[in-house]
Amino acid sequence: MIELLTDTRREVLATIAGYTRSHGYPPSLREVAASTGLSTTTTDYHLRRLANGGYVRRDYGRSRSLVLTDLGSAVAL
């Protein structure tokens, strides 16, 4: 089941998409947090929810492993 995205989660997706587009690699958790003005704990919570919803993939324990799925890319536009 696809859950509706909050404005905050849309902002997180847009941040990941924009950073990846301009730098050629995904942002770190801290960079997403700094860009959105959220704490790292809150950012991690939103990333977990986005991963559970199929919007992003991430390899836990590996830095810069955030990847937008096709669904996440479509929403981040």
C-alpha positions as CSV (number, residue, x, y, z in Angstrom):
1,M,0.0,0.0,0.0
2,I,1.3,3.4,-1.0
3,E,0.9,6.0,1.7
4,L,0.4,9.7,1.0
5,L,3.6,11.7,1.4
6,T,3.8,14.6,3.8
7,D,5.4,17.9,2.7
8,T,8.4,17.0,4.8
9,R,8.9,13.7,3.0
10,R,8.5,15.4,-0.3
11,E,11.2,17.8,0.7
12,V,13.5,15.0,1.7
13,L,13.0,13.3,-1.7
14,A,13.6,16.6,-3.5
15,T,16.7,17.2,-1.5
16,I,18.1,13.7,-2.4
17,A,17.2,14.2,-6.1
18,G,18.7,17.7,-6.3
19,Y,21.9,16.8,-4.5
20,T,22.4,13.6,-6.6
21,R,21.8,15.6,-9.8
22,S,24.3,18.3,-8.9
23,H,27.0,16.3,-7.3
24,G,26.8,12.9,-9.1
25,Y,26.4,10.9,-5.8
26,P,23.8,10.8,-3.1
27,P,23.8,13.0,0.0
28,S,24.7,11.7,3.5
29,L,22.1,11.6,6.2
30,R,23.6,14.7,7.8
31,E,23.6,16.6,4.5
32,V,19.9,15.8,4.0
33,A,19.2,16.9,7.6
34,A,21.1,20.2,7.2
35,S,19.4,20.9,3.9
36,T,15.9,20.3,5.3
37,G,16.5,21.9,8.8
38,L,15.6,18.6,10.5
39,S,17.6,16.8,13.2
40,T,19.5,13.6,12.0
41,T,17.1,11.5,14.1
42,T,14.0,13.0,12.5
43,T,15.6,12.7,9.0
44,D,16.4,9.1,9.7
45,Y,12.8,8.5,10.7
46,H,11.5,10.0,7.4
47,L,14.1,8.0,5.4
48,R,13.0,4.8,7.0
49,R,9.3,5.6,6.2
50,L,10.3,6.5,2.6
51,A,12.2,3.2,2.3
52,N,9.3,1.2,3.7
53,G,7.0,2.9,1.2
54,G,9.2,2.1,-1.7
55,Y,10.4,5.6,-2.5
56,V,14.1,5.2,-1.6
57,R,16.5,2.3,-1.2
58,R,19.3,2.5,1.3
59,D,22.0,0.1,2.6
60,Y,22.2,0.5,6.3
61,G,25.7,0.8,7.6
62,R,27.0,2.2,4.3
63,S,27.4,5.9,3.8
64,R,25.8,7.7,0.9
65,S,23.7,4.7,-0.1
66,L,20.4,6.6,-0.6
67,V,19.0,5.9,-4.0
68,L,15.6,7.1,-5.3
69,T,13.4,4.3,-6.7
70,D,11.4,4.9,-9.9
71,L,8.5,5.8,-7.6
72,G,10.6,8.2,-5.6
73,S,12.0,9.8,-8.7
74,A,8.5,10.4,-10.1
75,V,7.4,12.1,-6.9
76,A,10.5,14.2,-6.5
77,L,10.0,16.0,-9.8
